[in-house]
Amino acid sequence: MIAQLIFMLAFGLAVVFFTIQVKKIIRNINLGKDLHRKDQPAKRWAVMAKVALGQSKMVVRPVAGIMHIFVYVGFVIINLEVLEIIIDGIFGTHRIFSFLGGFYSFLIASFEILALLVLVGVFVFLARRLVLGLKRFSGVEMTNWPKSDAIYILIIEVLLMSAFLTMNAADYKLQLLGYGHYVLAGSFPVSQFLVNLLPADASNLVMIERSCWWFHIIGILAFLNYLPISKHFHIILAFPNTWFSNLNPKGQFNNMESVNNEVKAMLDPSFLPPPADTNSKFGAKDVKDLNWVQLMNAYTCTECGRCTSVCPANITGKLLSPRKIMMDTRDRLDEYGKGVAKQGKDFDDGKSLLDNYVSREEIWACTSCNACVEACPIAIDPLSIIMDLRRYAVMEESNVTASLNAMFSNVENNGAPWKYSPADRLNWAKEDS
């Protein structure tokens, strides 16, 4: 009974702490501007199923994609066993679903094979980071914490899968000994090879089985609470992030409603624009000026670096890294969200996303080619944030480079980006006289 009470206390605390952390993230996301993204629901469900569940964009890079499927599918399906562990923990039973007979044996065997595939995938990922040192896992934004975060999660998965297989091996050996309540149940195609490595004494086997059982479930509960402070929160957010993704063709930019209203009023004197929001800005200077989907993008970022690795600006040595844009947005949002929670919606720390986190050089290095958007495996859109920061610099501050100022002047005076007047535009086609 004491063990059951300890389990229920640990489980309850884990759920409460996880809920508190998730609420903070939801609160921060809701600091963003409203955006309607519920059109074409059928297409959105299809995109989510294909990209988030089917991981169609992951397998563009086959090795990483296949290994990720091993880890993701294996980890999720194996944790279906957590339901049995929870019931056993609450009621003091052991393998409560063993009455399913042959189907239960199939499930346990499947879990073990998947656990082995998870270990294979994790070791491949560790080798890619620690041995091969792939370039896209480095960068100015990849400081100690982002690098450590990736390693921590891989080590946690190794420990959890090892505990799961060791627990099953000890359980299986106790079943063979006919000890206590360890009745024959399940099939163990992987852990059976660990049986001979375990002690023969039943009391020691029980201690190993129980220790691994507790380590496995406490590890999962700890992992649950690690997710919200880690890049691995994308395990959860990838689904809403892909559902609410931009379905418009790549390269189709959104028009600002405030600008649209100004143009309509100029063209149609009878048009009555809606009341202007005195707090609104053209573009975005800080995270509160971005929309909630962009803020959710920031929390969903996996820091995989696929966006940066295909960015032509980054490849040619420019300062821009789309991954850094997303990480900076998330870091600033965390900072700003804490301030709002303490001081209210009027919180102002004198900082902003633009300048304090993202430099002007970064946003103007972007070619707006959408390569980063296309490469992201979970439909994150760094370009939309860059464009909103640019809009603020241009439309609110008139703070742009000399070359852009010259281009704006030419468009205003000549109707084109070039310095030639419209009358001289076709001179190049004239024959030499």
C-alpha positions in Angstrom: 0.0 0.0 0.0 2.9 2.4 0.7 4.3 1.8 -2.7 0.9 2.6 -4.3 0.7 5.8 -2.3 4.2 6.8 -3.4 3.4 6.1 -7.0 0.1 8.1 -6.9 1.9 11.0 -5.3 4.7 11.0 -7.9 2.3 10.6 -10.7 0.0 13.4 -9.4 2.9 15.8 -8.9 4.3 15.1 -12.3 1.0 15.8 -14.0 0.5 19.0 -11.9 4.0 20.4 -12.7 3.6 19.5 -16.4 0.2 21.3 -16.5 1.7 24.4 -14.9 4.5 24.6 -17.4 2.2 24.0 -20.4 -0.1 26.8 -19.2 2.8 29.2 -19.1 3.7 28.4 -22.7 0.1 28.7 -23.8 -0.1 32.1 -22.0 3.1 33.3 -23.8 1.8 32.1 -27.2 -1.5 34.0 -26.6 0.5 37.2 -26.1 0.8 37.3 -29.9 -1.7 39.0 -32.2 -4.8 37.2 -33.4 -4.6 35.3 -36.7 -7.4 33.3 -38.4 -6.0 30.0 -39.4 -9.0 27.6 -39.4 -9.8 27.7 -43.1 -9.7 24.5 -45.3 -9.9 22.1 -42.3 -9.8 19.0 -44.4 -6.6 20.1 -46.0 -5.1 21.0 -42.6 -5.9 17.5 -41.2 -4.2 16.0 -44.2 -1.1 18.2 -43.8 -0.9 17.3 -40.1 -1.2 13.6 -40.9 1.4 13.7 -43.6 4.0 16.0 -42.1 3.6 15.6 -38.3 2.4 12.0 -38.1 3.8 10.6 -41.3 7.1 12.6 -41.1 7.1 13.0 -44.8 9.6 15.9 -44.7 12.0 14.1 -42.4 12.8 11.3 -44.9 14.1 13.9 -47.4 17.4 13.1 -45.7 17.0 9.3 -45.5 19.4 8.3 -42.8 18.2 10.9 -40.3 14.6 10.4 -41.4 14.5 6.7 -40.9 16.4 6.8 -37.6 14.0 9.5 -36.4 11.0 7.3 -37.3 12.6 4.5 -35.3 13.0 6.7 -32.3 9.7 8.6 -32.5 7.4 5.7 -33.3 9.2 3.3 -31.0 9.2 5.7 -28.1 5.5 6.7 -28.5 4.3 3.1 -28.9 6.4 1.7 -26.1 4.9 4.3 -23.8 1.5 2.8 -24.4 2.8 0.3 -21.9 2.8 3.2 -19.4 -1.0 2.7 -19.2 -0.4 -0.7 -17.8 2.3 0.6 -15.5 0.0 3.3 -14.2 -2.8 0.8 -13.5 -0.4 -1.6 -11.8 1.1 1.3 -9.8 -2.3 2.5 -8.5 -3.9 -0.9 -7.8 -0.8 -2.9 -6.8 -1.3 -5.4 -9.7 1.3 -6.9 -12.0 0.9 -7.0 -15.8 -2.8 -6.3 -15.5 -3.3 -6.8 -19.3 -1.8 -10.3 -19.3 -5.4 -11.7 -19.6 -5.2 -10.7 -23.3 -3.1 -13.8 -23.8 -1.6 -14.1 -27.3 -2.3 -10.5 -28.1 -0.5 -9.4 -25.0 2.5 -11.5 -26.1 2.4 -9.8 -29.5 2.3 -6.4 -27.8 5.2 -7.0 -25.5 7.3 -8.5 -28.4 6.5 -5.5 -30.5 7.5 -3.2 -27.7 10.8 -4.9 -27.3 11.7 -4.9 -31.0 10.8 -1.2 -31.1 12.9 -0.5 -28.0 15.9 -2.1 -29.9 15.2 0.1 -32.9 15.1 3.2 -30.6 18.5 2.3 -29.2 19.9 1.9 -32.7 18.5 5.2 -33.8 19.7 7.0 -30.7 23.3 5.6 -31.0 23.3 6.8 -34.7 22.2 10.3 -33.6 24.9 10.3 -30.8 27.5 9.3 -33.3 26.4 12.1 -35.7 26.8 14.7 -33.0 29.7 13.4 -31.0 31.8 11.6 -33.6 31.0 12.9 -37.0 30.3 16.4 -35.8 27.9 17.4 -38.6 28.2 21.1 -39.4 24.5 21.8 -39.1 24.6 21.0 -35.4 27.0 23.9 -34.8 26.6 27.7 -35.2 26.7 30.9 -33.1 23.3 30.1 -31.7 24.2 26.6 -30.7 25.6 27.5 -27.3 26.2 25.0 -24.4 22.6 24.5 -23.5 21.2 23.7 -27.0 24.0 21.2 -27.6 23.6 19.7 -24.1 19.9 19.5 -24.5 20.2 17.3 -27.5 22.6 15.0 -25.8 20.6 14.8 -22.6 17.5 13.7 -24.4 19.4 10.9 -26.3 20.9 9.7 -23.0 17.5 9.7 -21.3 16.1 7.6 -24.1 19.0 5.1 -23.8 18.4 4.8 -20.1 14.7 4.4 -20.4 14.9 1.7 -23.1 17.7 -0.1 -21.2 15.6 -0.1 -18.1 12.6 -1.4 -20.0 14.5 -4.3 -21.5 16.2 -5.2 -18.2 12.9 -5.1 -16.4 11.4 -7.5 -18.9 14.5 -9.8 -18.7 14.2 -10.0 -14.9 10.5 -10.5 -15.1 10.9 -13.3 -17.7 13.5 -15.1 -15.6 11.2 -14.9 -12.5 8.4 -16.3 -14.7 10.6 -19.2 -15.7 11.3 -19.8 -12.0 7.6 -19.7 -11.2 8.3 -17.2 -8.4 5.3 -15.5 -6.7 2.9 -13.6 -8.8 5.2 -13.6 -11.9 3.0 -15.9 -14.0 3.9 -16.6 -17.6 2.8 -13.6 -19.6 4.3 -11.9 -22.6 6.9 -12.7 -25.2 10.5 -11.4 -25.0 12.4 -11.7 -28.3 15.0 -9.1 -27.2 15.3 -9.2 -23.4 15.6 -13.0 -23.4 19.2 -12.6 -24.5 19.8 -10.7 -21.2 18.5 -13.4 -19.0 21.8 -15.2 -18.5 23.5 -11.9 -17.5 21.2 -11.6 -14.5 21.6 -13.3 -11.1 19.9 -16.7 -10.4 18.7 -15.7 -6.9 15.0 -14.8 -7.0 15.2 -12.1 -4.4 17.9 -10.3 -6.4 15.8 -10.6 -9.6 12.8 -9.1 -7.8 15.0 -6.2 -6.7 16.2 -5.7 -10.3 12.8 -5.9 -11.8 11.2 -3.5 -9.3 14.1 -1.1 -9.5 13.9 -1.0 -13.3 10.1 -0.7 -13.1 10.3 2.4 -10.8 13.2 3.9 -12.8 11.2 3.5 -16.0 8.0 5.1 -14.8 9.8 7.9 -12.8 12.0 8.5 -15.8 9.0 8.9 -18.0 7.4 11.3 -15.6 10.6 13.3 -15.3 10.9 13.3 -19.1 7.4 14.7 -19.3 8.4 17.7 -17.2 11.6 18.1 -19.1 9.8 18.5 -22.4 8.5 22.1 -21.8 11.9 23.5 -21.1 13.5 21.6 -24.0 13.5 21.8 -27.8 11.8 18.3 -27.6 8.5 20.0 -26.8 8.0 19.6 -30.6 6.9 16.1 -29.8 3.6 17.7 -28.8 3.6 21.0 -30.6 4.4 19.5 -34.1 0.8 18.5 -34.5 -0.9 21.9 -33.9 2.0 23.6 -35.6 1.5 21.7 -38.9 -2.3 22.0 -38.6 -2.1 25.8 -38.3 0.6 26.1 -40.9 0.4 28.5 -43.9 -1.4 26.7 -46.8 -0.7 29.5 -49.3 1.9 28.8 -52.0 5.5 29.5 -51.1 6.3 33.1 -52.0 2.8 34.4 -51.6 3.2 37.1 -49.0 0.3 38.4 -46.8 -0.9 41.9 -47.3 -1.1 44.0 -44.1 -4.7 44.8 -43.4 -3.9 48.3 -42.2 -2.2 49.1 -45.5 -5.0 47.5 -47.5 -7.5 49.7 -45.8 -5.4 52.8 -46.6 -5.3 51.9 -50.3 -9.0 51.1 -50.4 -9.8 54.4 -48.8 -7.6 56.2 -51.4 -9.3 54.4 -54.3 -12.8 54.5 -53.0 -13.9 57.6 -51.1 -17.0 55.7 -49.9 -15.0 53.1 -48.2 -15.1 53.4 -44.5 -12.1 51.7 -42.8 -12.5 50.1 -39.4 -11.3 52.0 -36.4 -7.6 52.0 -36.2 -5.8 50.3 -33.3 -3.7 53.0 -31.7 -1.3 50.3 -30.3 -0.8 48.5 -33.6 2.4 48.8 -35.6 3.4 48.2 -39.2 5.4 45.0 -38.9 6.9 43.8 -35.6 9.6 45.1 -33.3 9.0 42.8 -30.4 7.3 39.4 -29.8 4.0 41.0 -28.8 3.8 42.4 -32.4 4.0 38.9 -33.9 1.0 36.7 -34.3 0.3 33.7 -32.1 1.2 31.2 -34.9 4.7 32.7 -35.2 5.1 32.4 -31.5 4.0 28.8 -31.5 6.5 28.2 -34.3 9.2 29.5 -32.0 8.3 26.9 -29.3 8.0 24.2 -31.8 11.5 24.6 -33.3 13.6 21.4 -33.1 16.9 23.3 -33.6 17.8 20.6 -36.2 19.5 23.2 -38.4 17.9 22.0 -41.7 16.7 25.6 -42.3 20.2 27.1 -41.8 21.9 24.4 -43.8 20.0 25.3 -46.9 19.9 29.1 -46.4 21.8 30.7 -49.3 22.7 33.7 -47.2 24.2 31.5 -44.5 26.0 29.3 -47.0 27.7 32.4 -48.5 28.9 33.5 -45.0 26.2 36.1 -44.2 25.2 36.5 -40.5 21.7 35.2 -41.0 20.7 31.8 -39.5 17.0 31.0 -39.7 17.4 28.6 -36.7 18.8 31.5 -34.7 15.8 33.7 -35.6 13.4 31.0 -34.1 15.6 30.5 -31.0 15.9 34.2 -30.4 12.2 34.6 -30.8 11.6 31.8 -28.2 14.1 33.2 -25.8 12.7 36.7 -26.0 9.2 35.4 -25.6 10.2 33.5 -22.4 11.7 36.7 -21.1 8.8 38.9 -22.1 6.2 36.4 -20.8 7.8 36.3 -17.4 7.7 40.1 -17.2 4.1 40.3 -18.2 3.2 37.6 -15.6 4.8 39.7 -12.9 4.0 43.3 -14.0 1.0 43.0 -16.3 0.4 43.7 -20.0 2.1 47.1 -19.8 5.4 45.5 -18.9 8.4 47.2 -20.7 12.0 46.3 -20.0 13.4 48.5 -22.7 14.3 45.5 -24.8 12.9 44.2 -28.1 13.4 41.2 -30.4 14.8 43.5 -33.1 18.2 44.9 -32.1 18.5 43.2 -28.7 18.2 39.7 -30.1 18.0 39.9 -33.9 20.3 42.4 -35.6 19.5 44.5 -38.6 22.3 42.8 -40.6 20.5 39.4 -40.1 17.1 40.5 -41.4 18.5 42.3 -44.5 20.8 39.3 -45.4 17.6 37.2 -46.1 16.8 36.7 -49.8 13.2 35.7 -49.0 13.7 32.5 -51.1 11.7 30.3 -48.7 14.4 27.6 -48.6 14.2 27.5 -44.8 10.4 27.2 -44.9 10.6 24.4 -47.4 13.3 22.5 -45.5 11.6 22.6 -42.0 10.3 19.1 -41.2 7.4 20.5 -39.1 6.3 23.5 -41.2 7.9 26.4 -39.2 8.1 29.7 -41.1 11.2 31.8 -40.1 10.7 34.0 -43.1 7.4 35.5 -41.9 9.2 36.8 -38.7 12.0 38.2 -40.8 9.5 40.0 -43.1 7.6 41.5 -40.1 10.9 42.8 -38.6 11.8 44.3 -42.0 8.3 45.9 -42.3 8.8 47.6 -39.0 12.3 48.9 -40.0 10.9 50.3 -43.2 7.4 51.5 -42.4 7.8 52.6 -38.8 11.4 53.8 -38.7 12.4 54.4 -42.3 15.7 52.8 -41.2 17.1 50.9 -44.1 20.3 50.6 -46.0 21.4 53.2 -48.5 20.9 50.8 -51.4 17.3 50.2 -50.4 16.7 53.9 -49.9 17.9 54.4 -53.5 15.6 51.7 -54.7 12.6 53.2 -52.9 13.4 56.6 -54.4 13.6 55.1 -57.9 10.3 53.3 -57.5 8.7 56.5 -56.3 10.1 58.6 -59.1 10.5 56.3 -62.0 8.0 53.5 -61.3 10.8 50.9 -61.3 13.8 50.0 -59.1 16.2 51.5 -61.7 17.4 55.0 -61.9 16.3 55.5 -65.6 13.2 57.4 -66.4 10.3 55.6 -68.0 11.0 57.4 -71.3 14.5 56.0 -71.5 13.6 52.5 -70.4 13.7 51.0 -74.0 16.9 52.8 -75.1 18.8 49.6 -74.9 16.7 48.1 -77.7 17.4 50.9 -80.2 19.8 50.3 -83.0 23.0 52.3 -83.1 22.6 55.3 -85.4 
